[in-house]
Amino acid sequence: MSTSALDSVYGGVALAASIRELASAVRALAEHAARDPDALLTAEDVGALLGLSPRTLKDRAAAGVFPHRRFGKHYRFSREDVAEIVQLTKSEVRPYRGGMRAA
């Protein structure tokens, strides 16, 4: 292999190592960055917090039962929306759907 070819290989290896190091530093910063209190949450995020399925959240939001923001087909929820959803689900009376229980 010629000297210029070796220089290209070593330069590429050095560049790849620098990119990996930069990516690692960015990941470390992102993990410690303060969360934006005004950030909008996805139905999946809210579902995980409240123990509801994302589909249920989207269905109730589409029906106007739950407050939300909609961007095209995407549903987003603010922290205030989540607090209101918690209040709404607390006051819901859930009918008993079971039959007679055996003793």
Buried (B, 14 or more C-beta within 10 A) or exposed (E): EEEEEEEEEEEEEEEEEEEEEEEEEEEEEEEEEEEEEEEBBBBEBBBEEBEBEBEEBBBBBEEEBBBBEEEEEEBBBBEEBBEBBEEEBEEEEEEEEEEEEEE
